[in-house]
Amino acid sequence: MLQSSSKTNLYRGPINRLTIVTYKIRPRKKQIVLVNINGTRQKTLK
């Protein structure tokens, strides 16, 4: 889990080997908000 230095309560972490999730924690509301889900596969060559 990596915390972004420019945004507070914004984290990145792997779901599995090929997928990374970015999420935000809102402690007062007791919520976790998904911001982005990235696939790390390379694009195929044409």
Sequence and secondary structure as in RCSB ss.txt:
>XXXX:A:sequence
MLQSSSKTNLYRGPINRLTIVTYKIRPRKKQIVLVNINGTRQKTLK
>XXXX:A:secstr
 EE SSSTTEEEEEEETTEEEEEEEETTTTEEEEEEEEE       
